[in-house]
Each structure stands twice: as structure tokens, then as C-alpha cells.
Amino acid sequence: MNNFEKMPQPLTQAYRNWLATDFAAQESHFAQLAQGQSPTTMVISCCDSRVQPTDIMQARAGDFFVHRNIANLVPSPTSDALRAGLATGTFAAVEYAVQALKVAHIVVMGHAQCGGVQACYDLCSADKSAAESGFDYVGDWLEALRPAFARLQQEDEAARIVEMGHAGVVMSLENLLAFAPVAEAVATGRLSLHGAWHDFATGILYGLNPHSGCFEPI
């Protein structure tokens, strides 16, 4: 155990502050949560530290079942990533949310200035392989986003990167629908899927309009 260290003091102090304030104000709520969880919504978002889906939707503990990964991706259920085990965690989370927790909604939330989207865009633009990403695992994971590059229509590079982030959300929703537990729940009307994209610099959350296919301010 000598290779591990105690929690950093700023983190322990932050916890103590939370315990004395936020937890104390919601103690009865947490006591109820101890009996079990029943979230209505699953959110699939990016690992990016600047993106806080529970904060921007004012969700309390117990409201959201959250899964985070690089670039908020849901690969195809038949993809090499899933067969190689890279996406097992994502599909396990979705399966549990749909079949055990029976959430009513799944929201795939992308965001501005996503490093994963930028990295995949750079690989595609330079016609480089995942092995040339400079990472052992990130490049392979971002292969799930690569097909989005072929969907781009904008000419300005900055606009193309935003468009690729949007396309990644749409592709992830399409891949969710190809996952049998999700498809069955959607077909019976028990589950609905939603796309969102957050610009944390402006605070604006964009929602996918299923009729126009565009992301519009909420």
C-alpha cells in the first residue's frame, strides 16, 4: 500500500464543507436515496471537467444516471470497439439504465471545444490512423466518431469542428437505436432519446430538433 497517498487536503476540506452545508440541508433526501435509486433520465456526456450536466439542469442526487466517456460516444453495437471490449462499459451502463432502472429518457450531450472531437477531426483531416494519435487507447476509442467526418458540409474549419461534434451526438443516438434493449424500449414508448450540445462559455444548451435535424437553443 506504500504507493498510495492520503486524499489531498483541499479535497478533504471541500468534502467537510459539503457535509456541513449541502448534505446537512438535504439529509432527509439522502436518507430516502439510501432505500434505492429511481432516476428518470440517463445522461451520456463527455469526461471533460468543464461539462457538468447535473449542474446545468439543476439535478439533485438521484435524478440522473450519468455515464461519461471521451467525446460522449456510443459506438455501434457491432463495432470493432465493442468486440475488442473498449465499449463494454458504455453498453453495460446503457443496459442497466434501460433494463434495471427503467429510465424514461436518455440524453446524449456533446459540448463545445471537445478535445476528443478535435483529435478525431485532426486524424481524419490528415488521413492518419488511430495508431498515430499518440495514445494507446484514445485513438482506438475515437474510431467510433470517425464516420462523422464524412457527414461534414461546412467549409469553415471552426464550423466543421462544431458540426462534427453535432454529428457525433446524432451518430450516438443512431447507435443507441441499434442496441436491442434500447430499440425495444423505444418501440413500446417506454423510452425516448434526445440529443443536446452545450456551449459552456456562453451557457447556452442546444437541443436536437428531430424534425429539422438541427441543434437549436433551448
C-alpha positions, -999 to 999 in steps of 0.1 A, spaced: 0 0 0 30 23 1 24 35 -34 -8 53 -24 -13 85 -5 -40 101 16 -65 124 -1 -52 159 -8 -61 184 19 -80 207 -5 -103 178 -14 -109 167 22 -117 202 32 -141 206 3 -158 174 14 -161 186 50 -177 219 37 -201 199 16 -210 177 46 -217 207 68 -237 226 42 -252 208 12 -256 174 28 -270 189 60 -296 207 40 -307 176 21 -301 149 48 -337 136 46 -334 134 8 -302 113 10 -319 91 36 -346 83 11 -320 76 -16 -304 50 7 -335 29 0 -327 28 -37 -324 49 -68 -351 56 -95 -337 82 -119 -359 93 -147 -330 102 -171 -297 88 -182 -272 113 -195 -242 103 -216 -217 131 -216 -180 137 -220 -154 133 -194 -144 170 -199 -141 187 -165 -159 218 -178 -191 200 -186 -215 194 -156 -248 181 -169 -263 178 -133 -255 215 -126 -269 230 -158 -301 210 -154 -303 216 -116 -305 179 -109 -302 166 -74 -286 133 -64 -308 105 -76 -322 124 -106 -297 114 -133 -279 82 -141 -247 96 -157 -222 78 -179 -192 98 -191 -166 89 -217 -142 107 -241 -164 127 -266 -197 113 -252 -197 85 -277 -220 54 -281 -202 32 -307 -221 9 -329 -232 -23 -312 -215 -42 -340 -183 -21 -340 -147 -33 -336 -146 -12 -304 -173 -33 -288 -158 -66 -299 -124 -55 -285 -140 -47 -252 -134 -9 -255 -171 -1 -254 -183 -27 -229 -186 -1 -201 -208 22 -221 -232 -6 -232 -232 -21 -197 -243 14 -183 -270 17 -210 -283 -18 -205 -285 -13 -167 -302 21 -171 -328 7 -195 -335 -27 -181 -329 -23 -144 -336 13 -137 -361 17 -165 -352 53 -172 -377 72 -193 -351 93 -212 -316 90 -225 -298 123 -233 -266 123 -253 -249 156 -245 -219 169 -266 -202 202 -259 -181 230 -273 -143 227 -275 -143 190 -271 -107 176 -272 -119 142 -284 -138 157 -313 -108 179 -322 -85 150 -320 -106 128 -343 -111 157 -367 -73 162 -369 -68 125 -375 -94 124 -403 -81 157 -419 -46 143 -420 -58 109 -430 -40 93 -401 -48 61 -383 -57 56 -347 -22 43 -340 -9 77 -350 -29 95 -323 -1 94 -298 -22 75 -273 -25 38 -266 -63 38 -262 -78 72 -271 -72 68 -308 -90 34 -309 -119 48 -289 -123 78 -313 -126 54 -343 -163 54 -333 -165 91 -342 -146 88 -375 -177 82 -397 -189 117 -386 -162 133 -407 -178 121 -439 -210 139 -429 -195 174 -427 -208 200 -451 -195 233 -437 -164 249 -453 -150 270 -424 -129 248 -402 -142 261 -369 -177 254 -381 -168 220 -393 -154 210 -359 -187 221 -343 -206 202 -370 -185 171 -362 -195 174 -325 -231 176 -335 -228 147 -359 -212 126 -331 -243 132 -309 -266 121 -338 -245 91 -346 -245 80 -309 -283 83 -309 -285 62 -340 -262 36 -324 -284 35 -293 -313 26 -315 -293 -3 -329 -289 -17 -294 -317 -42 -288 -327 -32 -252 -330 4 -263 -348 -3 -295 -374 -24 -277 -380 2 -250 -383 30 -276 -407 8 -297 -430 4 -268 -430 41 -259 -413 35 -226 -381 53 -235 -373 84 -256 -339 95 -269 -327 131 -270 -296 150 -283 -280 180 -267 -249 202 -271 -236 226 -245 -215 257 -251 -201 262 -216 -185 296 -225 -220 311 -232 -241 288 -210 -263 280 -239 -277 245 -242 -287 234 -277 -313 206 -282 -315 184 -313 -347 191 -332 -358 157 -345 -378 173 -374 -351 197 -388 -321 177 -376 -306 209 -363 -294 219 -328 -314 248 -316 -311 269 -284 -333 255 -256 
